[in-house]
Amino acid sequence: MWLAAVLGAIAIVILLSLGTWQMQRLYWKEDLLATIDRRMHAEPLALAEAERLFAETSDVDYVPISATGSFVHEGERHFLATWKGQSGFYVYTPLKLGDGRFLLVNRGFVPYWLKEASSRSAGQVDGVVTVSGLARNPLSEKPSSMVPDNDLAKNIFYWKDRDVMAASAGLPDGYALLPFFLDADSSPNPGDWPAGGVTIISLPNNHLQYAVTWYGLAAALAGVMLFSFAGRRCRTKR
């Protein structure tokens, strides 16, 4: 009986700890969602201000910005993605800024059959353009061992390796690259492709129901233990 009591108490503590951890995750997720919403509805930052913010915090995710320059279309990189139920690619294209530096811009989605730029020539705009959208942080490493390695020979990226994207884009020697991405907004491109405004903002927030589950299991186990010990005590008295 005492062994069962000890093991049951340990299990209850573990279940309560899991529930508390999920509540902490809930508060973190709610704060993250509030931060994203606040940033997205803020006034757009100048590119220089976004650079300063990134230098100070290493975080400009979802901050509205705009950039002016000329696209280097021959250097576009293709990131495997799905959008509105379709499979295809996000088109990342270097934007040459007025000061000679480059910014990788996610211009939007194209389906599989439009991967090659020659199949959507209308959308390969020339000259100086201004692109507005949301800044996105770079990734420091592959997000998971389950993610395949990027296939440079086929120009297919499975994770957004900013440095390799730029290095394989045929940019001039000694190029300078801004430390974050820009996801273009939904402003239409000629010929409709790439389709912008593809930034994924919806984040699942199921931590409350997970917490309730763990707390409920702890309560159920405590109830079973009390019922069992009470029954044993009654039988002992007889």
C-alpha positions in Angstrom: 0.0 0.0 0.0 2.8 2.4 0.9 4.6 1.6 -2.3 1.5 2.4 -4.3 1.0 5.6 -2.4 4.6 6.8 -3.1 4.4 5.8 -6.8 1.0 7.5 -7.1 2.2 10.6 -5.4 5.2 10.8 -7.8 2.8 10.3 -10.8 0.6 13.1 -9.5 3.5 15.5 -9.1 4.6 14.7 -12.7 1.2 15.3 -14.1 0.8 18.6 -12.2 4.2 19.6 -13.4 3.2 18.9 -17.0 0.0 20.9 -16.6 2.0 23.8 -15.1 4.5 23.7 -18.0 1.6 23.9 -20.4 0.2 26.9 -18.6 3.6 28.6 -18.9 3.6 27.7 -22.6 0.1 29.2 -22.8 1.3 32.6 -21.4 4.3 32.5 -23.7 2.2 31.8 -26.8 -0.4 34.5 -25.9 2.4 37.0 -25.4 4.0 36.0 -28.8 0.6 36.3 -30.6 0.1 39.7 -29.0 3.6 40.8 -30.0 3.0 39.7 -33.6 -0.4 41.5 -33.8 1.1 44.7 -32.3 4.0 44.6 -34.8 1.8 43.9 -37.8 -0.4 46.9 -37.1 2.4 49.3 -36.3 3.6 51.9 -38.7 6.2 50.6 -41.2 9.8 51.0 -40.2 12.4 52.5 -42.5 14.9 49.9 -43.6 17.7 51.6 -41.6 15.6 51.5 -38.5 14.8 47.8 -39.0 18.6 47.2 -39.4 19.2 49.0 -36.1 16.5 47.0 -34.4 17.9 43.7 -35.6 21.4 44.7 -34.5 20.1 45.4 -31.0 17.7 42.5 -30.6 18.3 40.0 -33.4 14.5 40.1 -33.9 12.5 41.9 -36.5 10.0 39.1 -37.2 6.7 40.5 -38.6 7.8 44.1 -38.5 6.4 46.1 -41.5 9.1 47.5 -43.7 9.6 48.5 -47.3 12.6 48.5 -49.5 13.5 50.1 -52.9 15.8 48.6 -55.5 16.1 46.4 -58.5 15.4 42.7 -58.6 18.2 40.4 -59.7 15.8 37.8 -61.2 18.5 35.5 -62.5 19.4 34.9 -58.8 16.0 33.8 -57.6 16.0 30.9 -55.2 13.1 28.4 -54.8 11.8 27.3 -51.4 9.5 24.3 -51.3 6.1 25.3 -49.9 2.3 25.0 -50.0 -0.2 27.8 -50.3 -4.0 27.6 -50.4 -3.8 23.8 -50.9 -1.3 24.0 -53.8 2.2 22.7 -53.8 4.9 24.7 -55.3 7.6 27.2 -54.3 8.2 30.6 -52.6 10.4 32.7 -54.9 13.2 34.4 -53.0 14.8 37.0 -55.2 17.8 39.3 -54.4 16.8 43.0 -54.4 19.7 45.3 -55.1 19.3 48.4 -53.0 20.4 51.9 -53.9 23.6 51.6 -51.8 24.7 48.4 -53.6 23.7 46.0 -50.8 21.2 43.2 -51.3 18.1 42.0 -49.5 16.5 38.6 -50.1 12.8 39.1 -50.8 10.2 36.4 -50.7 8.1 37.6 -53.6 5.5 35.0 -53.1 4.2 31.6 -54.3 4.3 29.9 -57.6 2.9 26.4 -58.4 5.2 23.6 -59.5 4.6 24.2 -63.2 5.7 27.8 -62.9 9.0 27.2 -61.1 11.1 28.3 -64.1 11.1 32.1 -64.5 10.7 31.8 -68.2 7.2 30.4 -67.7 6.1 33.6 -65.9 8.1 36.3 -67.7 5.4 38.9 -67.1 6.1 38.9 -63.4 9.8 39.5 -63.8 9.6 43.2 -63.4 12.5 45.3 -64.4 13.8 48.6 -63.1 13.5 50.2 -59.7 10.6 49.0 -57.5 9.5 49.5 -54.0 8.5 46.3 -52.1 6.5 46.5 -48.9 5.8 43.6 -46.5 7.0 42.0 -43.3 10.6 41.5 -42.1 11.4 37.9 -41.2 14.3 36.7 -39.1 16.9 34.3 -40.6 17.4 30.8 -39.3 20.7 30.0 -37.6 20.4 26.3 -38.4 18.2 23.6 -40.0 15.1 23.5 -37.9 15.0 19.7 -37.6 17.0 16.7 -38.6 13.8 15.5 -40.4 14.1 18.4 -42.8 16.0 17.4 -46.0 19.2 19.1 -47.0 18.8 21.9 -49.5 19.4 20.8 -53.1 21.5 23.5 -54.7 21.8 21.6 -58.0 18.0 21.7 -58.5 17.6 25.1 -56.8 15.2 23.6 -54.2 15.5 24.8 -50.6 13.8 22.9 -47.8 14.8 25.4 -45.2 15.6 29.1 -45.4 19.4 29.2 -45.3 19.8 32.9 -46.0 23.6 32.8 -46.5 23.5 29.8 -48.9 20.6 31.3 -50.8 22.6 34.5 -51.4 25.9 32.6 -52.0 24.3 30.5 -54.7 22.4 33.4 -56.4 25.4 34.6 -58.5 25.8 37.9 -56.7 29.0 39.9 -57.3 32.1 39.2 -55.3 32.2 41.0 -52.0 28.4 41.6 -51.9 26.8 42.8 -48.7 23.6 41.3 -47.5 21.0 42.6 -45.1 20.6 40.2 -42.1 16.9 39.5 -42.5 14.4 38.6 -45.2 11.4 40.6 -46.5 8.1 38.8 -47.2 6.3 40.8 -49.9 2.7 41.8 -49.2 -0.2 40.8 -51.4 0.2 43.7 -53.9 -0.3 41.9 -57.3 2.6 41.2 -59.6 2.1 41.4 -63.4 0.7 38.2 -64.7 -0.4 37.3 -61.1 2.8 35.4 -60.3 4.4 35.2 -57.9 1.4 35.6 -55.6 2.5 37.7 -52.6 1.2 37.9 -49.1 2.1 34.4 -48.2 3.5 35.0 -44.7 2.1 32.4 -42.3 0.9 34.2 -39.2 -1.6 31.7 -37.7 0.1 29.9 -34.8 -1.7 27.0 -33.0 -2.5 27.6 -29.4 -3.7 24.4 -27.7 -1.8 24.7 -24.5 -4.9 25.4 -22.3 -6.5 22.2 -23.3 -3.3 20.3 -22.8 -3.0 21.8 -19.3 -6.6 20.8 -18.5 -5.8 17.3 -19.7 -2.8 16.9 -17.5 -4.5 18.5 -14.4 -7.5 16.3 -15.1 -5.4 13.1 -15.1 -3.8 14.2 -11.9 -7.2 14.7 -10.3 -8.5 11.4 -11.6 -5.4 9.5 -10.3 -5.8 11.2 -6.9 -9.5 10.2 -6.8 -8.6 6.6 -7.7 -6.0 6.5 -5.0 -8.3 7.9 -2.3 -11.1 5.5 -3.3 -8.7 2.6 -3.2 -7.2 3.5 0.2 -10.6 4.1 1.7 -11.8 0.7 0.5 -8.7 -1.0 1.9 -9.2 0.7 5.2 -12.8 -0.4 5.4 -11.9 -4.0 4.7 -9.1 -3.8 7.3 -11.6 -2.7 10.0 -13.9 -5.6 9.2 
